[in-house]
């Protein structure tokens, strides 16, 4: 699926989701129509709504919990075995994230699932918790350096475009649904949102 989002006089086509392996990408006429007829602020909001399809996906929310315990699975269940965030987000001493999570996914011997893994596996800081928040509240949090890890909007574009842990969301291993689109599209959406004024949904 493609979303046509008009920014000024330009139209940016960004891949958000592909239905089925090898399926043709199709235009998302709903988002495209909004972008084509709305003003600049509404177009900026529409861009963030598209970003929200990734941000509010379980692959992302599970590592942005409001409590000190990570979540897992499509339903966001509490992590098993029980673990906690720890001082740096890497787990408590003696039971760090790296105890089980390596730099890459590890398939179960029976072939029925996998242990997720990516470089520097850890929870987001508590100040960056997204669980239970509206998309508008997440947006305002993301653009606030006091609550986004001290990132400028330019740094946020680079983070979403290149961070290896974020990239895991598109290759989460057997037994998990990937986030829609691609990291390249996610980064391009982030840049377009920033360049359009970084406006947020209500």
Secondary structure, 3 states (H helix, E strand, C coil): CEEEEEECCEEEEEECCCCCCCCCCCEEHHHHHHHHHCCHHHHHHHHHHHHHHHHCCHHHHCCCCCCCCCEECCCCEECCCCCCCCCCCCEECCEEHHHCCCCCCEECCCCCCEECCCCCCCCCCHHHCCCCCCHHHHHHHHCCCCCCCCCCHHHHHHHHHHCHHHHHHHCCCCCCCCCCCCHHHHHHHHHHHHHCCCCCCC
